[in-house]
Amino acid sequence: MGVGVLQQYRDLLPVSEETPIFSMGEGDTPLVRSRNLGRELGCDLFFKLEGCNPTGSFKDRGMVVAIAKAMEDNCLGVMCASTGNTSASAAAYSAYCGLTCWVLIPKGEVALGKLAQAMAYGARVLLVDGNFDAALALVRKFTETHPITLVNSVNQHRIEGQKTASFEVSDVLGDAPDYLFIPVGNAGNITAYWRGFVEYHQLGRNESLPKMMGFQAEGAAPIVRGEPVLHPQTIASAIRIGNPASWKSAERARDQSGGVIDAVSDDEILEAYRLIASREGIFGEPASAASVAGLLKMHRSGLALDGKRVVCVITGTGLKDPDLAVSSVQAHTVEVQPNLEAIESAIMESLPSGA
Ligand code: F0G
């Protein structure tokens, strides 16, 4: 492990003799067992920490494959539309490989950390006066007629790379979990995880298949509503998507696995966002918390989780959006004078009761 996705899973990826093999350290992310929430829900709960990838999200798994294949094809450059993480990842891998990278980002709708990444890695950033769906439509049209490689998840190499996360989950657990909870935006990741579990099953490397439990944000839940959402709204900007590219394959993942795709409200997302940080030490971004919000919602509505093995995918790090953390958590912060008495009294006041 630790050699990167292309090397580790080359037999299960579209890697040929001509494909350059490289890694920025993507994949092999931690699967952390819950200490608190799992006990309360009565299940064996794990978090797959995809924020530990080199650019802080799961996108790096698919991007390394997409960029390697683009290199193999001698492409001129790459392009994507993004709610932030795809652009950060595309920009980083392009920088590493010496490719030009163009990113189309919905103006004013992307967490600052992600925009900062794209800029720092040297991508050409086009701020589109429109939403993600509009930006993706433009990128698809443009790359149809120009020799520039589209690296959104409509590029199947992205999905191929992302499926390696389910290989890792199966390898660590010794089988697939009973349930996999995952946020759904453009729906590439739920598609990729399902593909990975099915392939491993066909190879006899996992006995069972998980139920795929996908969660959209209530104001951006086209799959749940059964129709595109023209003006998607949610605090979870990463999944503010009204017309997902992998809609049909997400529905297949749901139906073939016997799972669900449901919606969670912004309040439920924020509750889960705060909960996993303060009770589990896991700082995911709001979109990532949709997986945990979904688990809590299912538990409340009576899903029997007793003794089940459950994985929640934490798709990106909370550090992408520090402003939201500062403004939305109840911080335990006091201002103190720089002397020992002030420190002592502040600490006495905040000691846990009974200590
Ligand atoms: N979580 C995070 C942190 C994301 O950035 C995304 C998607 C998702 C979940 C949803 O995954 O689209 O495969 O269903 N971000 C894309 C982007 C759209 O442009 O970075 P999905």
Boltz pocket constraint, residues with backbone or C-beta under 6 A from the ligand:
constraints:
  - pocket:
      binder: B
      contacts: [[A, 57], [A, 59], [A, 81], [A, 82], [A, 83], [A, 84], [A, 85], [A, 86], [A, 87], [A, 153], [A, 183], [A, 184], [A, 185], [A, 186], [A, 187], [A, 188], [A, 189], [A, 190], [A, 238], [A, 239], [A, 285], [A, 287], [A, 288], [A, 315], [A, 316]]
      max_distance: 6.0
